[in-house]
């Protein structure tokens, strides 16, 4: 892959000391970060295959979108007036038209989502959905790093649950042997709501067998706790804990209705984390808000995610940082209970930690994969500041991301994708979108 020196930039390392270098530099050799430092220690550019001076730019780790469903870009704008964090809203807006999905729809949709993520600074994302094979293939072609959780929805069909469990195991075995940036996981959609207790136990057994994580929705709607409270007098979190669910890596999205006892379970688990999806939570109309401050105070890893773009409409993780900060302020009734610096950590190194990838990505440190982005902070909305983190979080936009590298490969150069043309990606997606919704309408007329 060669070598690259990026210099004359503000470097936000997001290391353990949150070191910032004004006029600093980042060196890349053979897909890895070879060094990071202040202006006065800048290496000789002649010693690199390529050297780029980027005055007026902020260079930082690539953003980690800790929860999304990339194929669901097909549903963007289709859930107005519906709460996707309730069973009724999800079923009416999403599940019914999903029955018309074909495997051939997935690649063009995921490709568009990956393009949007890359162009707004996301280098790693965590996905949970059906058609995991097609998602992994499209994500792999994009060059992004991704955790792909095989989405399992049972909805009372025992036979379907058994079949999907085997398919998930097959996916993990196949993908783990593949050479790439894709990590396979299990993805039970929601505990007890659409995955039975027996199926959940079987999923835990297989996750332990393969040593992989489990990504699910938890405490996202009023239905989540109804069954377990009625049967056992326990919340879903407590019932899952009783059944050993938290023995391995668990990454839970939303978590709007966690009790103090639930938070204690997350804190005591060896590798449990939460994907805080503030924008999706607000759009859902739910009264509950993720207790991100309480979770963090308890020592739980809290990452940031957009959720799908039917719930959010955007993959902009810089915008998501701002909304996450505002929601936390509103929920706690005090100004900035989560600082801008902490929000950036939640969108980078904490996201990587939640996915078990913090040894590889999430901060700019020698030896880690060269996953980084350069943001132009010279335009409208930006100005001199003593605090570049607050400038980024509350004044920034994903549209200001100019360059993106993953494992040292430049995926975005001057706001242009390098692997595929965005116009071609969009054209393939538009054709797919038109065909898919025509099938949905035909199915509705035939019903």
C-alpha positions, -999 to 999 in steps of 0.1 A, spaced: 0 0 0 30 23 3 35 52 26 17 86 32 25 116 53 -4 140 61 9 172 77 2 208 86 -32 198 101 -49 198 134 -47 162 146 -74 150 170 -58 117 182 -86 105 206 -59 86 225 -62 80 262 -50 116 269 -72 131 241 -40 146 227 -45 174 201 -17 185 178 -20 219 161 -1 219 128 6 182 135 11 152 113 1 115 107 24 90 90 10 59 73 30 29 62 16 -4 49 -20 2 60 -10 11 96 -4 43 114 34 47 117 34 78 139 15 109 150 31 141 164 34 179 168 44 203 141 81 206 152 86 168 148 72 166 113 91 140 93 108 148 59 81 145 32 107 131 9 107 99 28 72 90 18 56 78 -14 30 106 -10 28 137 12 -3 159 16 -4 193 34 -39 200 46 -39 235 63 -73 244 77 -82 207 81 -90 186 112 -77 150 109 -92 125 133 -101 88 136 -128 76 113 -163 76 128 -180 45 141 -217 41 134 -226 16 161 -261 7 150 -278 8 116 -296 -13 90 -280 -3 58 -304 -20 34 -333 0 49 -323 31 30 -351 16 7 -375 28 34 -363 64 38 -392 87 41 -417 59 44 -424 60 81 -437 95 86 -462 96 115 -452 61 127 -430 52 157 -405 25 146 -398 18 182 -432 2 188 -442 -32 174 -472 -16 156 -453 11 140 -424 -12 129 -448 -38 116 -470 -14 96 -442 7 82 -414 -18 77 -422 -54 82 -452 -56 58 -433 -42 28 -402 -62 38 -420 -93 27 -415 -82 -9 -377 -78 -6 -355 -99 -29 -318 -107 -24 -311 -87 -55 -325 -55 -38 -299 -56 -11 -266 -49 -29 -276 -16 -45 -292 -4 -13 -262 -12 9 -239 3 -17 -257 36 -15 -257 35 23 -220 28 24 -213 56 0 -233 80 22 -215 68 53 -180 71 37 -187 106 23 -198 118 58 -168 103 76 -179 69 88 -152 42 84 -168 15 105 -204 5 110 -224 -21 128 -253 -36 108 -282 -59 117 -306 -71 91 -318 -100 69 -297 -110 38 -265 -108 57 -246 -124 28 -256 -97 4 -249 -70 30 -214 -84 37 -206 -85 -1 -217 -49 -7 -200 -36 24 -168 -55 14 -169 -38 -20 -172 -4 -4 -140 -8 15 -155 2 48 -150 -18 80 -182 -35 92 -197 -58 119 -225 -76 102 -250 -92 125 -272 -118 109 -307 -106 117 -331 -132 132 -368 -125 134 -390 -155 145 -424 -139 152 -438 -171 167 -427 -194 139 -406 -221 156 -395 -237 123 -384 -203 109 -364 -197 141 -345 -230 138 -338 -224 101 -326 -189 106 -303 -200 135 -286 -225 111 -284 -199 84 -268 -175 108 -242 -202 119 -234 -209 82 -229 -172 76 -205 -168 105 -185 -198 95 -182 -186 59 -175 -150 67 -149 -158 93 -129 -176 68 -131 -147 43 -102 -122 39 -115 -87 45 -128 -60 68 -161 -77 77 -167 -92 111 -198 -116 114 -220 -116 145 -255 -129 155 -284 -105 155 -315 -115 174 -338 -86 164 -355 -81 198 -356 -104 228 -390 -120 236 -409 -97 212 -399 -116 180 -373 -141 193 -386 -168 217 -369 -177 249 -358 -211 236 -343 -195 204 -325 -169 225 -308 -196 246 -298 -214 214 -284 -181 200 -263 -176 232 -249 -212 229 -238 -206 193 -224 -172 201 -202 -188 228 -192 -216 204 -180 -191 178 -168 -165 201 -187 -138 183 -208 -109 196 -246 -105 196 -263 -73 184 -299 -67 193 -326 -41 201 -334 -37 238 -358 -16 259 -368 2 227 -406 0 231 -433 -8 256 -436 -44 243 -400 -53 253 -407 -60 290 -444 -71 289 -439 -108 284 -411 -112 309 -428 -90 335 -459 -111 332 -441 -144 333 -413 -138 358 -417 -103 373 -385 -94 355 -376 -69 328 -363 -84 296 -327 -73 306 -330 -92 339 -345 -122 322 -317 -123 296 -292 -120 324 -308 -150 343 -304 -171 311 -267 -162 307 -271 -138 278 -246 -114 292 -217 -139 295 -203 -129 261 -202 -97 241 -236 -80 239 -242 -48 220 -277 -34 226 -294 -7 206 -316 21 219 -321 11 256 -347 38 263 -364 21 293 -336 6 314 -341 5 351 -313 11 376 -312 -27 381 -309 -32 343 -280 -7 342 -263 -26 369 -265 -58 348 -248 -40 319 -221 -26 342 -214 -60 357 -212 -78 323 -177 -85 309 -184 -70 275 -219 -53 273 -224 -20 255 -252 3 243 -257 20 210 -273 54 218 -294 64 188 -306 99 199 -321 111 166 -341 79 161 -353 80 196 -366 116 192 -383 109 159 -401 78 175 -421 100 198 -412 78 228 -412 96 262 -382 75 272 -347 86 264 -316 65 267 -300 71 301 -266 76 285 -252 96 314 -262 70 340 -248 42 318 -215 60 314 -213 68 351 -218 31 358 -189 22 336 -209 9 306 -195 15 271 -219 38 253 -214 43 215 -234 63 190 -255 51 161 -279 65 135 -303 36 134 -318 30 100 -325 60 77 -363 54 79 -360 63 116 -332 89 112 -331 98 75 -293 106 77 -260 88 82 -243 119 94 -225 109 126 -212 144 132 -249 156 133 -256 125 155 -230 137 181 -248 170 184 -282 155 188 -268 130 214 -254 159 234 -286 179 232 -308 149 242 -285 142 272 -287 178 283 -325 178 281 -328 144 299 -305 154 327 -318 189 331 -283 205 330 -259 218 304 -236 194 287 -236 165 310 -216 148 282 -188 171 270 -180 175 233 -148 156 239 -167 127 253 -192 127 225 -163 124 200 -149 95 220 -184 79 219 -184 83 181 -149 68 176 -129 48 202 -160 39 223 -178 27 192 -147 6 183 -146 -7 219 -183 -17 218 -176 -38 186 -144 -53 200 -123 -34 175 -106 -9 197 -72 -27 192 -76 -20 155 -94 13 151 -110 43 169 -80 64 177 -49 77 159 -20 58 175 10 41 161 3 4 152 -34 8 146 -51 5 113 -49 38 93 -87 46 95 -89 84 95 -107 113 80 -99 149 71 -125 176 77 -123 210 61 -129 235 89 -124 267 69 -159 272 56 -191 288 69 -200 278 104 -164 274 115 -141 300 131 -112 304 155 -119 285 188 -100 274 219 -119 241 217 -118 222 184 -139 194 198 -169 217 205 -164 234 171 -168 200 154 -197 187 175 -219 218 175 -208 236 143 -197 207 121 -213 186 94 -205 154 76 -207 174 44 -174 190 54 -155 157 53 -130 159 24 -108 128 26 -113 93 41 -89 64 45 -96 29 57 -66 6 63 -45 32 45 -66 31 14 -81 64 4 -118 58 -2 -128 94 -5 -105 120 -22 -117 156 -24 -153 145 -15 -152 119 -44 -155 82 -39 -124 63 -53 -138 28 -57 -170 35 -75 -187 65 -90 -215 79 -68 -237 86 -99 -235 50 -109 -243 38 -73 -273 61 -72 -285 50 -106 -284 13 -97 -302 21 -64 -329 42 -81 -337 13 -104 -339 -11 -74 -360 13 -54 -385 17 -82 -388 -20 -87 -391 -28 -50 -419 -4 -43 -438 -15 -74 -437 -51 -60 -449 -38 -26 -479 -21 -43 -487 -53 -63 -486 -74 -31 -509 -49 -13 -534 -50 -42 -534 -88 -42 -539 -90 -5 
